[in-house]
């Protein structure tokens, strides 16, 4: 039985890992297309414009996470009406935020571009990209909710299908618009918008078919009072607001790390960036198990099944821990071979190799924070996630200010390791509260 559950978890996690790994391919395709036809300013504009959208979309990542938690709980309780109502509720929220971003595009665009430290030519190109791609915001944010639904229901293969469709179409459109029609930065933006809307229609088709929602508008009318239930809307906004604060705190931690590295000079900044690529790579794998933990624990929580909840936490965490150890060991033993593949600068290589054990330790210990994040998303304990992440951020900054004085960049990495451990410890403090609540929880 245990063996079968491990296999089941791996089967659920594998499509998520592949979907996560597909994401960087899009940025690589954008860079390759522009690199073949454009100048350095075009590459710089793509990098900065993508940064703006990454920040905006990361900020609204709660649309995916919050949806997963609520959907998995409703599925665990076998409440089909609530599952459908949650989907409608989340889609309407995503559409509303996306439309608001379009309405506020001038304010957002001008503010973001004014903060960029770039030449006037690059800023103009960034504007060209931004004011085209912003029209894909509703599609992207609605798709977040659909992907959250796929994960919450345990349909992770569909998540992979949508991600491959999105990236594959975008790459083809890059070739058409940039290489074929020589539209440059604007071509990348047009291709991305078309791909985003196409991915939304594809994901909607898959979900409507899977959930048997062919009479979509009739079903919405049937569930109208439930969809717009005041208490449920307040709960949705509260959970999503907490997750948004948590995400911004998480981004702030990584920004603090990068900024402190810059204080030590360009070469240390570059070396830390190289090592962070390995951290990001490990996140693709560990996120797969965390996503499965969201779905399985959410279903157990909704079903009020404490034994099943504990079993899924234990098995998914063991697999995540073993994966983290394999990844960390690989980075530690192969750093001399891997780091030169990412930079040709001899001094940057030397700094990165010297500090690679810290990156390996970070990866080895990070799985606990990933798993607990997944568990708390699954049971929609967003306030605890928010508080734990904020506390961990304060701990990180405090240790960084102290340790970097004595140990410089090594002290920064020590603080970074303490940060990821503190996130797990802070969430771990709240974990027994979830176990105590399972027996009396219900879908509210």
N, C-alpha and C positions, 0 to 999 in steps of 0.2 A: 504493500500500500504506500509506504513511504517512498520507495523507489519510483513508483508510478507518479507520485506527486512532484518529485524532483524533475522528472522528464516533462511533466505538464508545465511546470513553471518555466523551464528552459524553452519549450515550444512557444509559450506566450511571450517570453522576453526576446527571443531571437529576432522576430520581425521588427520590434521596437528598436533594437540595436542597429539593424540594417537601415531602418528609416532615419535614425539619428545620424548614422554615418553618411547618408545621402545628402544631408544638409550642406556640408562644406563643399560638396561638388558644385553646387550652384554658384558660390562665390568664385570658385576656381574657374568655372566656365565663363563667368562675366569677365574675369581678369584676362583669361586667354583670348577671348574674342576682341576685347579692347586692345590688348597687347599686340595683336596682329595687325590692327588697322589704325590705332590711335597713337597719340603722343603721351608723354609723361603726365601732362596736365589731365588727360582723360582718365588715366589710371588713378591719379590722386582724387579726382572728382568722384569716381565710382567708390573708392574706399571711404571717403568722408560721407557721401550720400547714404551709402549702405549702413554706416555707423548710426546715422540719425534714425533710420527705420528700425534698425536692430534695437535701439534704446526704446523707441516708442512701442514696438511690438512686444519686447520683453516686459515692459511695464504693464501690458494688458494680457500677460500670460495666464493671469487668474481665470480668464475665460475657458482655458483648457483644463486647468487644475481643479477649479471649483466645480465644473461640469462633471468631471470624472468622479469626484467624491459623491456628489448628490446622486448621480445616475447609478453608480455601483450599489449604493445603499438601497435605492428604490428597487433595483434588480434583485438584490438579496432578499428583500421583503416580498418579492413576487407581485409588486404593485405596478401593473402595466400602465394604468391611467396616469400615475405619478411620473413614471418613466417618460411617457410621451409629453406630459405637461412640462417637465423639467427641460426637455429638449426644446420645446417651443419657447419657453421662458429664456433659456440661454441664447438661442438664435436671435430673438428679438433684442436682447441686451447687446449682443455683438453687432447687430445691424445698426442699432441706435448709436453706439460709440463710433462705429465706422463712419456713419453719416455726419456725426458731430465733428470728426477729424477733417472731413472734406469742407464743412462749413468754416472751420477755423484754420484752414490750410495756410492762409496768408499770414496770420499771426504766428503759427507754429513754424512755418518756413522761414520767415524773416528773422525770428528770434534765434532759431537753430543756426542759420547761416551766419548771423552776426557774431555768434560765439566761436566760429571756426577761425583758426589762425592759419589762413591760406591766402594765396594771391587772389586778386580780383577776377582773374580769368577762371580759376578753379571754382570760386564762389558762384560765378555765372553758370558754369556747367552743373554744379550741385543744384542750383535753382531749377535748371532745365529738367534734371532728373526728378527732383522732389515733386514738382508741380504736375508731373505726368503720373508718377507712381502712386501718389496719394489717392488717386481714384481707385486703386485696388484695395484700399483699407477696409471697406465693408466686407469684401470677399474674404480677405485674410482673417479678419476677426470672427466672422461667422464660421469659417473653416476650423478655427481653433475650437469652437464649441462642438463641431461635428467630430473632430479628432478626439476630444475629451469623451464624447459619447462612445466612440469605438473602443477606447481603452476601458471605460467604465463597464461596458458590456462584455469585455474580454475578446473583442474582435480585432486583435492586434494585426492580423494579416491585412485587414482593410486599411489600417493606418499606413502600412508599408506601401500598398497599392497607390494610395493617394499621394504619398511623398514621391514615389518614383514617377508617377504621372506628372506631377507639378514640375519636378526637376528636369525630367526628360523633355517635356514640351518647352520649358524655358530655354534649355540648351539649343534645341532646334530653332527657336525663334531668335536667339542670339545670333546664330549663324546666318539666318535669313536677313534680319534687320541690320546687323552690324557688318558682317562680311559681305553679304549679298547686296544690300542697298546703301551701305556706307552711312548709316544714320548715327553712328558713334554712341555717345552717352544716352541720347534720346532713344536710340534703338534698344538699348538695354532696358530702359524704363518701360517702353511700350511692350517689349517681350514679357517682362515681369508682370505687368498689369493683366495682359491677356492670359498668361499662365495662371495667375491667381484666380481670376474669374472662372476659367475653365476647370481648375481644380475644385472650386466650390461646387460647380454643377456635377462634376464626377463624384465627389464625396456625397453630395445630396442624393444622387441616383442610387449609390450603394447603400446608403443608410435607409432611404425610403423603402427600398426593396427588402432589406434585412429586417426592418421593423414593421413591415407590412403596413405602410402608411400611404398607400396609393391614393386614398381619398384624403389628401393632406388638409385642404381647407375645411372640409366637412368635419374632420377630426379636431381641428383647432376650434371650430364653433362648439363642438360637443364639450370640450375641456376648457372653454373660455373662462368660466368662473374660477376654476382651479389654477389655470395659468396666471391669472391676474389676482390671485389670492394675496391680500395685503401682508399677512404674516410671512408667507413664503417668499414674497418679493423682498421684504426687509431682511430675512435670513440670507437670501442670495446676495444682496448688496453688502451685508455685514461680512460674510465669508470672503467675498471677492475683494472688499476693501482691505481686510487683514492680509490676504495673500499678496495684494499689490504692495503694501508697506513692507512685507517680508521680502519680496523680490527686489525692491529698491534698496533695502538694507544689504541684501546679498550682493547686488551690483556695487554698492558703496564699498564693501569690503574688498572686492577685486580691484576697484579703482584706487583705493588707498594703497593696496599692495603695489600696483603699477606706478603710482605717483612717488611712493617712497623709494622704489627702485631707481627712478629717474634722478633722485637726489644724489645717488652715488655715481652718476655719470652715464654716458650713452652706452658704453660697452656692457655695464652691469644691467642696464635697462634691457638691452638686446638679449643678453644671456637669460634673464628672467623670462622674457617673452618666449624664447625657444623652449624653456622648461615648461612653461604654461601650456604649450601645445601638447605635451605629453599628459598633463593634467586634464586638458579638454578631451583628449582621445579616450582617457580612462572613463570620463564622464559618460561617453556614448554607451559604454558597456554597463556601468553601474546604474545609469538612468533606466536601462531596460528592466532590471530587477525592481527598481523603485516604482516604475509604472505598473508592473504586475502586482506589487504590494498594495498599490492604491486600489486596484480593482478587487483583489481577493479579500483584503481586510475590510473594504467598504461593503462588499456583499455579506461577509460574516457579521459585520456590525449591524447592517440592515436586517439580517435574519436572526439577530440576537443569539448567535452561536459562538459562545466563548471558546470552546474547545477547538473549533475549526479556525477561529481567529488566531489563536496561539500557534496552532500547527502551521498555518500559512506564513506567519511572521517568522517562525523558526526556520522553516525550510528555505524561504526566499532569502533570508539573511545569511544562512550558511553558504548558499550559492554565491551571493554577492561578496561575502568575505573571501571565499576561495578565489573568485575572479580577481578581486582587488590584490590579493597576494601574488597571483600569477603576473598581473600587470606591473606591480611594483618591482617584483624580482626581475622582470624583463628590462625595465628601465634601468635598474641598478647595474645589471650585468652587461647590458648592451649599449650603455650611454656613449662609450667611446666610438661606437660604430654609427649610432643613430644621430647624434648631435651634428657631426660634420655634414650630414645630408640636409640639414636645415640652415646652416650658415657656413660660409667659406672663410669668415674672419677668424684667424688663428687665436687671437686674444679672447674673442667672444666664446669660441669653442672651449678654451681652457677654463674660463669662468663658469660656463655652463656645466662642464664635466665635474668641476670641483664641487658645485652645489647640487649635482644630480641626486646624491643620496637623500637630500632633504625632500626633493620632489617625489622620490620613491616612497619615503616614509609618509608623506602627505597622502599619496594615492592608497597606500596600504591601510591607512586609518580612516579614509574618507567614506568608506562604504556605510558606516554606521549612520552618518548624517544623511546620506542619500536614502537609506532604508526608512529611517524615522520620518523624514520628509514625506515619503510615499505613504506611510501608515497614517500620518496626521492629515494628509490630503484626503485619503480614503474615508476617514471618519469625520471629515470636515471640522476638525478642531483648529480653526484658523487663528484664533486669538493666541493660543499656545504657541503656534508656529511663529507668529509675529513677535511675541515677547521673547521667545528663545533666540531668534535671529538677531534681534536688537541687542540683547544681553551679550551674545557672542561677539557682535561687532564692537561693543564697548571694551570687552576683554581683549580682543585682538589689538585695537588701537592702543590700549594701555600697555600691553606687553611690548608692542612694536616700538613705542616711544622709549621704553626702558632698555630693551635688548639691543636695538640698533645703535644706541650710544656706545655700547661696549663691543658688540660683535658685527657691526655693520650689516652687510647683506645676509650673512649667515643668521644674524639675529632677526632679520626680517622674515626669513624662511622659517625659523623656529616659531615666530609669532603666528605665521600663516598656518603652521601645523596645529598650534594651540587653538587657533580660530575654528578649524574644522572639527577638532575634538570637542571644543566648547559648545558648538552647535548641537552635537550629538548628546552631550551631557545635559544641556539645558532641556532638550526635548525628552531625554530619558527620565528626567525628574517628573515630567507630566504623564509619562506612559502608564504608571499604575492606575491613574485616574480613569484612563480609557477602559482598562480591564474591569474596574469596579462598575463602570457605567453600562457595559455591554448588556447585562441582564435586564436592565430597565429601559434601554434605548428604543426609540421608535421613529418612524418617519414623520416629521412634524411640518 
